Amino acid sequence: MHDGNGWFWPMGLMMVGWLVLAVIIVAAVWLTVGTGRRATDHGDSARRILAERYARGELDDEEYRRRLDGLR
């Protein structure tokens, strides 16, 4: 008499719950890694801009080294 379809909805909801949990974990990891990458990119771009200004002669040796130490 019972054909076993009574488990369809609870199992479906459980699968959706696991999917939502996986999406949350992936998003948290992506945001954490992405934040670190942006911070590094920002520091690298600041050093690059500083080096370009030094190469153009806008900064002397002392000013370049002082600002470079400030970035570290």
C-alpha positions as CSV (number, residue, x, y, z in Angstrom):
1,M,0.0,0.0,0.0
2,H,2.8,2.4,0.8
3,D,4.9,3.2,-2.3
4,G,7.8,5.1,-0.6
5,N,7.1,8.5,-2.1
6,G,6.7,10.0,1.4
7,W,10.5,10.6,1.6
8,F,10.7,12.6,-1.6
9,W,10.0,16.0,-0.1
10,P,12.2,15.7,3.1
11,M,15.1,14.4,1.1
12,G,14.7,17.1,-1.5
13,L,14.7,19.8,1.2
14,M,17.8,18.2,2.7
15,M,19.6,18.3,-0.6
16,V,18.7,22.0,-1.0
17,G,20.1,22.6,2.5
18,W,23.4,20.9,1.6
19,L,23.6,23.0,-1.6
20,V,23.0,26.2,0.3
21,L,25.6,25.3,2.9
22,A,28.1,24.5,0.1
23,V,27.4,27.9,-1.6
24,I,28.0,29.7,1.8
25,I,31.3,27.9,2.3
26,V,32.5,28.6,-1.2
27,A,31.5,32.3,-0.9
28,A,33.3,32.7,2.4
29,V,36.5,31.1,1.0
30,W,36.3,33.2,-2.1
31,L,35.8,36.5,-0.1
32,T,38.7,35.6,2.2
33,V,41.1,34.8,-0.6
34,G,39.8,37.7,-2.8
35,T,40.4,40.2,0.0
36,G,44.0,39.0,0.5
37,R,44.7,39.2,-3.2
38,R,43.3,42.8,-3.4
39,A,45.4,43.9,-0.5
40,T,48.5,42.5,-2.2
41,D,47.6,44.0,-5.6
42,H,47.2,47.4,-3.9
43,G,50.6,47.3,-2.3
44,D,52.2,46.1,-5.6
45,S,50.6,48.8,-7.6
46,A,51.7,51.5,-5.1
47,R,55.3,50.2,-5.4
48,R,55.0,50.2,-9.1
49,I,53.7,53.8,-9.2
50,L,56.5,54.8,-6.9
51,A,59.1,53.2,-9.1
52,E,57.7,54.8,-12.2
53,R,57.8,58.3,-10.5
54,Y,61.4,57.6,-9.5
55,A,62.3,56.5,-13.1
56,R,60.8,59.7,-14.5
57,G,62.9,61.7,-12.1
58,E,60.1,63.1,-10.0
59,L,61.7,61.7,-6.8
60,D,65.3,61.7,-5.7
61,D,67.0,58.8,-4.1
62,E,66.3,59.8,-0.5
63,E,62.6,60.5,-1.1
64,Y,62.2,57.2,-3.1
65,R,63.7,55.2,-0.3
66,R,61.7,57.0,2.4
67,R,58.4,56.4,0.6
68,L,59.3,52.8,-0.2
69,D,60.1,52.2,3.5
70,G,56.7,53.7,4.3
71,L,54.9,51.2,2.1
72,R,56.6,48.3,3.9
